[in-house]
Amino acid sequence: MQNYSTDILIIGSGPAGLSAAIYAARSGKKTLVLEGARAASRLSLGYELENYPGFISINSNDLLARFRDQARNFGAEFVKGDTLALSLTMSHKYVSTTDSFIEARAVVLATGKPFAKNRQIPGEERLLGYGVSYCAVCDGPLYKGRDVAAYGHTPEAVEDVWILHQTGVRVHWIPGKPKDPAALEKDLTKAEKFGIPVYGDAEIKEIAGDKNVERVVLNTSAGEQSLDAAACFIFREVPTGPLFEKSGLVMDHKQCLAIDRFQRTNLEGVFAAGDVTCGGLQVVSAAGEGCVAALQALAYLRK
Ligand SMILES: Cc1cc2nc3c(=O)[nH]c(=O)nc-3n(C[C@H](O)[C@H](O)[C@H](O)COP(=O)(O)OP(=O)(O)OC[C@H]3O[C@@H](n4cnc5c(N)ncnc54)[C@H](O)[C@@H]3O)c2cc1C
């Protein structure tokens, strides 16, 4: 795990986060941008953008690269990782990610459109921290010698399954449904060779347990199956909503971060910009909100 200390931490590297980074770094403040590893900016989908001022048409990936280069040119630093926990109520803010601990004096949250509640697995939110985990490196050693379920199929998820296995955890792998099953074939075969049970046709219906995870219920082509497990590791996008709520941030009725017209959240020194606020839901509005959030963060640091 790496430790970082910065003036302004910007979580998210889409147009909102990068625009905030341009303003923060250009002002001379130490600026760190946390780039999510599992969830990418919506701009990276590579769609054609015809409504960003100054360009008749531009590929969204190209625009993203320009934002990034500009932020980097002004001295913003970038680090990869997914936010797992936030401590935001004191004057110094602390953020734990899958790979690092970060201390900051002000934080801009720019994590994009919230992960829809109905895409969460039943039991996931209730048992988060009680056997539900998003981080193999952080929590894997707690389950050495015990049976756990692991869910996910992206290359990063496969890597995390191996980390659990190498930590001595008895991992049961539920890959879910990848877009390209052929691409996963080699990993599935390798897992089976190393004695990792794979539940290829299953989806997790529920994560169950009283106070802690005790089992996962699977939907398979042969019907429902119960799998005893002391933990359930979920290796896909981390739903930020529950993390924000746990850290004392106020959400609105759409599960978006509640802000005032200066992009201030209810917590001192914490600002939010872009789709995470369900604002304009456009690149230009995300960039504009990022600018305001950074200017407000700079004003907060001057106090
Ligand atoms: C198919 C499609 C077409 C679109 N077309 C247009 C269009 O034509 N014009 C237009 O203006 N807009 C369009 N949009 C909308 C536009 O892409 C978004 O409004 C914009 O990308 C929002 O920017 P953002 O910075 O708020 O979030 P995003 O661009 O989504 O970036 C979010 C960032 O947060 C990071 N992140 C997420 N979770 C975590 C975490 N736990 N820890 C750390 N980092 C995290 C991600 O890695 C990412 O870097 C389109 C969107 C889609 C999906």
The ligand as an SDF file (V2000), in Angstrom:
LIG
                    3D

 53 58  0  0  0  0  0  0  0  0999 V2000
  -23.1950    6.4910  -24.5700 C   0  0  0  0  0  0  0  0  0  0  0  0
  -23.0700    7.8740  -24.0030 C   0  0  0  0  0  0  0  0  0  0  0  0
  -23.1200    8.9620  -24.8480 C   0  0  0  0  0  0  0  0  0  0  0  0
  -23.0120   10.2660  -24.3160 C   0  0  0  0  0  0  0  0  0  0  0  0
  -23.0500   11.3170  -25.1860 N   0  0  0  0  0  0  0  0  0  0  0  0
  -22.8300   12.5710  -24.7240 C   0  0  0  0  0  0  0  0  0  0  0  0
  -22.7970   13.6930  -25.6260 C   0  0  0  0  0  0  0  0  0  0  0  0
  -22.9650   13.5400  -26.8440 O   0  0  0  0  0  0  0  0  0  0  0  0
  -22.5420   14.9020  -25.0910 N   0  0  0  0  0  0  0  0  0  0  0  0
  -22.3320   15.1120  -23.7640 C   0  0  0  0  0  0  0  0  0  0  0  0
  -22.0670   16.2500  -23.3450 O   0  0  0  0  0  0  0  0  0  0  0  0
  -22.3770   14.0690  -22.8810 N   0  0  0  0  0  0  0  0  0  0  0  0
  -22.6380   12.8200  -23.3320 C   0  0  0  0  0  0  0  0  0  0  0  0
  -22.6740   11.7620  -22.4470 N   0  0  0  0  0  0  0  0  0  0  0  0
  -22.5620   12.0220  -20.9890 C   0  0  0  0  0  0  0  0  0  0  0  0
  -21.1240   12.2920  -20.5330 C   0  0  0  0  0  0  0  0  0  0  0  0
  -20.2600   11.2620  -20.9720 O   0  0  0  0  0  0  0  0  0  0  0  0
  -21.1050   12.3990  -19.0150 C   0  0  0  0  0  0  0  0  0  0  0  0
  -22.0370   13.3780  -18.5880 O   0  0  0  0  0  0  0  0  0  0  0  0
  -19.7210   12.7790  -18.4880 C   0  0  0  0  0  0  0  0  0  0  0  0
  -18.7510   11.8170  -18.8630 O   0  0  0  0  0  0  0  0  0  0  0  0
  -19.7550   12.9180  -16.9580 C   0  0  0  0  0  0  0  0  0  0  0  0
  -18.5040   13.2580  -16.5050 O   0  0  0  0  0  0  0  0  0  0  0  0
  -18.0290   12.9370  -14.9960 P   0  0  0  0  0  0  0  0  0  0  0  0
  -16.6380   13.4580  -14.9120 O   0  0  0  0  0  0  0  0  0  0  0  0
  -19.0430   13.4260  -14.0640 O   0  0  0  0  0  0  0  0  0  0  0  0
  -18.0710   11.3480  -14.8770 O   0  0  0  0  0  0  0  0  0  0  0  0
  -17.3180   10.2250  -15.7250 P   0  0  0  0  0  0  0  0  0  0  0  0
  -16.8640   10.7320  -17.0370 O   0  0  0  0  0  0  0  0  0  0  0  0
  -18.2270    9.0490  -15.7530 O   0  0  0  0  0  0  0  0  0  0  0  0
  -16.0270    9.8790  -14.8430 O   0  0  0  0  0  0  0  0  0  0  0  0
  -16.1550    9.3010  -13.5710 C   0  0  0  0  0  0  0  0  0  0  0  0
  -14.7720    9.0030  -13.0410 C   0  0  0  0  0  0  0  0  0  0  0  0
  -14.8830    8.5200  -11.6900 O   0  0  0  0  0  0  0  0  0  0  0  0
  -14.0480    7.4010  -11.5130 C   0  0  0  0  0  0  0  0  0  0  0  0
  -14.5830    6.5570  -10.4300 N   0  0  0  0  0  0  0  0  0  0  0  0
  -15.7840    5.9500  -10.3400 C   0  0  0  0  0  0  0  0  0  0  0  0
  -15.8980    5.2630   -9.1850 N   0  0  0  0  0  0  0  0  0  0  0  0
  -14.7410    5.4380   -8.5160 C   0  0  0  0  0  0  0  0  0  0  0  0
  -14.2300    5.0030   -7.2720 C   0  0  0  0  0  0  0  0  0  0  0  0
  -14.9140    4.1920   -6.4520 N   0  0  0  0  0  0  0  0  0  0  0  0
  -12.9790    5.3900   -6.9180 N   0  0  0  0  0  0  0  0  0  0  0  0
  -12.2340    6.1870   -7.7340 C   0  0  0  0  0  0  0  0  0  0  0  0
  -12.6720    6.6440   -8.9090 N   0  0  0  0  0  0  0  0  0  0  0  0
  -13.8940    6.2740   -9.3080 C   0  0  0  0  0  0  0  0  0  0  0  0
  -14.0360    6.7110  -12.8660 C   0  0  0  0  0  0  0  0  0  0  0  0
  -12.8870    5.9100  -13.0130 O   0  0  0  0  0  0  0  0  0  0  0  0
  -14.0060    7.9340  -13.7940 C   0  0  0  0  0  0  0  0  0  0  0  0
  -12.6660    8.3630  -13.9850 O   0  0  0  0  0  0  0  0  0  0  0  0
  -22.8310   10.4610  -22.9310 C   0  0  0  0  0  0  0  0  0  0  0  0
  -22.7730    9.3530  -22.0770 C   0  0  0  0  0  0  0  0  0  0  0  0
  -22.8970    8.0690  -22.5880 C   0  0  0  0  0  0  0  0  0  0  0  0
  -22.8450    6.8990  -21.6600 C   0  0  0  0  0  0  0  0  0  0  0  0
  1  2  1  0
  2  3  1  0
  2 52  2  0
  3  4  2  0
  4  5  1  0
  4 50  1  0
  5  6  2  0
  6  7  1  0
  6 13  1  0
  7  8  2  0
  7  9  1  0
  9 10  1  0
 10 11  2  0
 10 12  1  0
 12 13  2  0
 13 14  1  0
 14 15  1  0
 14 50  1  0
 15 16  1  0
 16 17  1  0
 16 18  1  0
 18 19  1  0
 18 20  1  0
 20 21  1  0
 20 22  1  0
 22 23  1  0
 23 24  1  0
 24 25  2  0
 24 26  1  0
 24 27  1  0
 27 28  1  0
 28 29  2  0
 28 30  1  0
 28 31  1  0
 31 32  1  0
 32 33  1  0
 33 34  1  0
 33 48  1  0
 34 35  1  0
 35 36  1  0
 35 46  1  0
 36 37  1  0
 36 45  1  0
 37 38  2  0
 38 39  1  0
 39 40  1  0
 39 45  2  0
 40 41  1  0
 40 42  2  0
 42 43  1  0
 43 44  2  0
 44 45  1  0
 46 47  1  0
 46 48  1  0
 48 49  1  0
 50 51  2  0
 51 52  1  0
 52 53  1  0
M  END
$$$$
